[in-house]
């Protein structure tokens, strides 16, 4: 008869619990995986299956000490914080596309045309939702979903359970990077913003010089058509710009894991 001691049982449980906490929080917060379009049960099954695969793959050793102890609580909080930080860093990538689309929508006069975002459940402009959807498709085309899993595997090598976890320097680095990310979002749509601004200025000059001419009755549809044309012309360089944003996001995630 196979005899299993309490110490062995706790060791086996800890070897699964610590990675599961990190993986489950990462699955909830990461892009594509954490979308509300996926039922919670599917995400839970995916997190459990991914943990079962990653535990022997990563060659992880559970930290010494019981699970139900102050040390175990600290380790659990560390795993949750690591998974949440990595997931939110990559989720912030898609805020660039939504932010850019929102600015362009305001310039086109489509700020009022909103729809429900299935990923967040919030009301967003149509142009913003369009760019968010394109971002997800580009992310999958560039094997971003595979890079997510690779990042998760490497995180257990760079920051195994029981280490110091996410440091203040890493959090400060993430906050600073988010500011740069917003600037990247503006530069992403800068040609479209500049072109639409010029059109708005032309309409303003016409309305000022010829008050009897009802510029708003024809200017609004012209502005929308011109905005769509500009977005179509920018589609040729959009793939390279999105790839640069994805690369910056994964580089930042790895930098967070390497920060002392």
TATACOR-V227189 format. One record per residue. N is the residue number from 1. NEAR is the number of other ideal C-beta (glycine too) atoms within 8 Angstrom. D_CENTER is the distance of its C-alpha to the mean C-alpha in Angstrom with 2 decimals. Layout:
n & near & d_center
N & NEAR & D_CENTER
N & NEAR & D_CENTER
This chain:
n & near & d_center
1 & 2 & 50.06
2 & 3 & 46.73
3 & 4 & 46.44
4 & 5 & 43.07
5 & 6 & 43.13
6 & 5 & 40.89
7 & 6 & 39.57
8 & 8 & 38.60
9 & 9 & 36.95
10 & 10 & 34.87
11 & 9 & 33.92
12 & 8 & 32.75
13 & 9 & 30.86
14 & 12 & 29.15
15 & 12 & 28.24
16 & 11 & 26.22
17 & 10 & 25.10
18 & 16 & 23.33
19 & 16 & 21.12
20 & 11 & 20.57
21 & 12 & 19.29
22 & 16 & 16.65
23 & 14 & 15.73
24 & 12 & 15.79
25 & 13 & 13.57
26 & 14 & 10.99
27 & 14 & 11.43
28 & 10 & 11.13
29 & 12 & 7.91
30 & 13 & 5.96
31 & 13 & 4.67
32 & 11 & 8.24
33 & 13 & 10.03
34 & 12 & 9.31
35 & 9 & 10.21
36 & 7 & 13.50
37 & 5 & 15.20
38 & 9 & 15.72
39 & 5 & 18.54
40 & 6 & 18.38
41 & 6 & 21.24
42 & 8 & 19.54
43 & 13 & 16.57
44 & 9 & 19.31
45 & 8 & 21.38
46 & 10 & 18.60
47 & 12 & 17.90
48 & 9 & 21.69
49 & 8 & 22.30
50 & 12 & 19.69
51 & 13 & 21.24
52 & 8 & 24.69
53 & 8 & 23.86
54 & 13 & 22.19
55 & 11 & 24.96
56 & 6 & 27.76
57 & 7 & 25.64
58 & 10 & 24.49
59 & 5 & 28.03
60 & 11 & 26.98
61 & 6 & 29.75
62 & 10 & 29.47
63 & 10 & 30.33
64 & 3 & 33.86
65 & 6 & 34.62
66 & 7 & 34.56
67 & 8 & 31.45
68 & 4 & 33.02
69 & 8 & 33.65
70 & 5 & 32.27
71 & 9 & 31.04
72 & 12 & 29.31
73 & 8 & 27.63
74 & 8 & 26.38
75 & 12 & 25.01
76 & 11 & 23.27
77 & 8 & 21.61
78 & 13 & 20.58
79 & 15 & 18.94
80 & 11 & 17.01
81 & 10 & 15.92
82 & 13 & 14.95
83 & 15 & 12.85
84 & 11 & 11.14
85 & 13 & 10.64
86 & 17 & 9.23
87 & 15 & 6.78
88 & 9 & 5.81
89 & 13 & 6.01
90 & 14 & 3.63
91 & 12 & 1.24
92 & 11 & 3.98
93 & 15 & 4.49
94 & 12 & 4.93
95 & 10 & 6.85
96 & 15 & 9.01
97 & 17 & 10.17
98 & 14 & 10.84
99 & 12 & 12.55
100 & 14 & 14.49
101 & 17 & 15.59
102 & 13 & 16.73
103 & 12 & 18.85
104 & 15 & 20.38
105 & 14 & 21.12
106 & 10 & 22.99
107 & 12 & 24.94
108 & 12 & 25.86
109 & 8 & 27.03
110 & 12 & 24.60
111 & 8 & 22.94
112 & 4 & 24.91
113 & 8 & 23.87
114 & 7 & 21.03
115 & 8 & 19.83
116 & 7 & 17.92
117 & 12 & 14.27
118 & 7 & 14.44
119 & 9 & 10.85
120 & 6 & 11.48
121 & 7 & 15.24
122 & 6 & 15.58
123 & 6 & 17.76
124 & 14 & 16.25
125 & 13 & 18.40
126 & 10 & 19.13
127 & 13 & 18.18
128 & 15 & 14.73
129 & 13 & 14.33
130 & 9 & 15.88
131 & 12 & 13.48
132 & 15 & 10.42
133 & 8 & 12.54
134 & 11 & 13.55
135 & 13 & 10.11
136 & 11 & 9.75
137 & 8 & 13.34
138 & 12 & 13.08
139 & 14 & 10.36
140 & 10 & 12.95
141 & 6 & 15.76
142 & 9 & 14.76
143 & 7 & 14.67
144 & 11 & 11.01
145 & 10 & 11.70
146 & 7 & 14.63
147 & 10 & 12.99
148 & 13 & 10.78
149 & 9 & 14.23
150 & 8 & 15.86
151 & 13 & 13.68
152 & 14 & 14.58
153 & 11 & 18.18
154 & 10 & 18.44
155 & 12 & 17.17
156 & 14 & 20.38
157 & 7 & 22.42
158 & 8 & 21.13
159 & 8 & 20.90
160 & 8 & 23.05
161 & 13 & 23.80
162 & 7 & 26.44
163 & 7 & 25.47
164 & 4 & 24.61
165 & 9 & 20.87
166 & 9 & 18.45
167 & 9 & 20.80
168 & 5 & 21.16
169 & 8 & 20.86
170 & 13 & 17.44
171 & 10 & 16.22
172 & 8 & 18.05
173 & 12 & 16.47
174 & 12 & 12.88
175 & 8 & 14.29
176 & 8 & 16.04
177 & 10 & 13.18
178 & 9 & 11.26
179 & 8 & 14.61
180 & 8 & 14.72
181 & 13 & 11.36
182 & 10 & 13.06
183 & 8 & 16.07
184 & 11 & 14.35
185 & 14 & 13.32
186 & 12 & 16.99
187 & 7 & 18.36
188 & 11 & 16.46
189 & 12 & 18.53
190 & 8 & 21.48
191 & 8 & 23.99
192 & 13 & 23.46
193 & 12 & 23.68
194 & 8 & 26.83
195 & 10 & 28.44
196 & 15 & 27.97
197 & 9 & 29.22
198 & 8 & 32.33
199 & 11 & 33.00
200 & 10 & 32.79
201 & 8 & 35.18
202 & 8 & 37.56
203 & 11 & 37.63
204 & 8 & 38.32
205 & 8 & 41.22
206 & 11 & 42.64
207 & 11 & 42.51
208 & 6 & 44.19
209 & 5 & 46.88
210 & 7 & 47.68
211 & 5 & 47.20
212 & 4 & 49.03
213 & 7 & 46.43
214 & 6 & 43.79
215 & 10 & 40.76
216 & 7 & 38.27
217 & 6 & 39.69
218 & 8 & 38.91
219 & 10 & 36.38
220 & 9 & 33.60
221 & 7 & 33.58
222 & 9 & 34.16
223 & 14 & 31.12
224 & 11 & 28.93
225 & 8 & 30.48
226 & 11 & 30.14
227 & 14 & 26.45
228 & 9 & 25.90
229 & 8 & 28.04
230 & 12 & 26.07
231 & 11 & 22.74
232 & 7 & 24.61
233 & 7 & 26.01
234 & 10 & 22.66
235 & 7 & 21.30
236 & 6 & 23.11
237 & 7 & 21.12
238 & 9 & 17.72
239 & 8 & 17.01
240 & 7 & 17.82
241 & 9 & 15.76
242 & 13 & 12.55
243 & 10 & 13.57
244 & 8 & 14.10
245 & 13 & 10.65
246 & 13 & 9.32
247 & 8 & 12.27
248 & 11 & 11.68
249 & 12 & 8.30
250 & 11 & 10.23
251 & 8 & 13.27
252 & 12 & 11.98
253 & 12 & 11.02
254 & 11 & 14.55
255 & 10 & 16.08
256 & 14 & 15.08
257 & 12 & 16.89
258 & 7 & 19.82
259 & 9 & 20.38
260 & 4 & 23.71
